[in-house]
Amino acid sequence: MSHRRPLSGNDVFKALRTEHTIVMAVNVRMTRGITRGIMRSAKDNDAPVIFEIARSESDLSGGYTGMTPKDYYDEVVKAAHEADHDIFVVHADHISIKKGDAEDLDGTKKLIAAQIEAGFTSYAIDASHLFDFKGRDLREELKDNIRCTSEIAHFIKDRMGNRTYGLEVEVGEIGKTDATGRVLTRPEEAVAFLSALSDNGVHPDLLAIANGSAHGNTFDDQGKIIPQVSIDIPQTKAVARAIKEAGFPVAIAQHGITGTPRETINLHFPKGDILKGNVGTHWQNIFYDVIKVYEPDLYDEMWKWTLSTYGPKNPGKPEEMVFGKNCKNAFKPFKGRMAKLGKDTELAMEAMAYAESNLYLKAFSAQGAASKVRSYMESR
Ligand SMILES: [Zn+2]
């Protein structure tokens, strides 16, 4: 068993740019068995896999999972070593910039410096919240997003020196709604954004767009989890086509896949146009499903903590929904307990994560894609 290091995201995305495949990106929150199960599944399917973590989940003070970037990196590399898997990336998901002032950008750079120091090999700058509704044209509407994304992209480039890395940028806030429903990114908006970045010397691999998905589980009025069928596939294809026609070698990063039926992904997603598919909450659902049976006392305590903390802020909402939307915040206060899960609990999580990962990798047409990355890297 050799020691494993993550690949540059840029190498993986470049290797697969013309392939009919989606690279699975997973957010795993403090759950060793799940990390292992996914890594083993990637190995057995000869698939690349991206382990990612967002700023809200992991920052210098731990985020809502209680993990620093180094904690996360170390867990992933350990799992890769144990599974003897070589084609994986450690990606900083949603490096969110919400205000865009000097203080915000300064804090963002401190986080990125720590992610680079830890060994992350891919970065997603998300300044999509910065949108000027009073702008006279697209460039004006996107001005702050363009400014912040460019400044942070140059910071990453300078800090990475001669190492390559993956770069994802975002236009259109994911899951945002207005009076007419989910707000979708228009093709011309994607092109205007990429053109402006290109003028500033910023050349991303991936663009995240708003195309009808939302983060987390989807609930009905009673608070029951239901499938998510809101991703607008024709709109996604239209955006991908416009980007290609404008001459940018940039693919789409699909966020918020949890809940989308695998058969829909398998048969209808434009694989290749969508090159990176983010699955986050699904793994958290497995965690809770397993402890519900294997560690009912812990589940009960996490349930009560979540309800007593978030119930009063959500009057009249079904308990299932309040729990489902906020149980992610229970990871940090229960961090100590989660490090001491029973061996059989971890094994059950690993087995479930392995099987579920197999289904995603099949639906993403990712089997065998790791070999394509290997041959690309040998041929350079
Ligand atoms: Zn996302």
Residues whose N, C-alpha, C, O or C-beta is under 5 A from the ligand:
A	BS01	ZN	H255 G256
